[in-house]
Amino acid sequence: MGEAASARTLFAPLGPTYDRYAAVLSFGQDPRWRRFLVSRVEAGPGDTVLDVATGTGAVASELLAQKGCTVVGLDQSPEMLAEARRRLPGNLELVEGTADSLPFPDESFDSLTFTYLLRYVSDPAATLRELARVVRPGGMIAALEFAVPRGLWRPLWELYVRIGLPLAGRVISTGWAEVGDFLGPSIREFYERWPEERLVDSWRAAGIADVRARRLSLGGGIVTWGRRA
């Protein structure tokens, strides 16, 4: 089973509780990261933003609140999209699809966001090219991903993802216990293969200019953004 299929199986049952426990298990940082992600996007009324890996629609909702733009959400999980439909306005378009083969023509959107995506695709560089393809020249592309802290904070992160997160997941439910066991190794192994410098180079190679990245919450999250060249 590939990474994308594994992620779909792992997270599909968690839609109704996802946002609540994502906030709890990140010590309240996940919603903060999402707000900062949206703040990097230049969009307003009249613009259309594609939110890839929209999940339960947390970033889509924040885009509506902060920017007043039109939002299209895309996710591979029908279960997550069902929860997004329950929460979001009925006029917001939600599409089932995958990030590495978007069902949209070239230059369809004014901006694009994606969240916790690149660990689950087989070729992050090719996926970034596909994401850039559907954004008009000059449009913003912004992403939120987990990161591995550096320096003195790395041992504390390791302690949390090896012990604290799995234990907390077990307290919540069987499904969240599986997530607690999965996340630490998944994040660590991804950055061993795709360190931050390599990822930023891949953004540029995908045709995204002025790429910037900011680590948040002692390095536990990272928001990267740039402009379609």
Secondary structure, DSSP 8 states (H G I E B T S, - for coil): --HHHHHHHHHGGGGGGHHHHHHHHTTTHHHHHHHHHHHT----TT-EEEEET-TTTHHHHHHHHHH--EEEEEES-HHHHHHHHHHS-TTSEEEE-BTTB-SS-TT-EEEEEEES-GGGSS-HHHHHHHHHHTEEEEEEEEEEEE----TTHHHHHHHIIIIIHHHHHHHH-HHHHHHHHHHHHHHHHHHHHS-HHHHHHHHHHTTEEEEEEEEEGGGTEEEEEEEE-
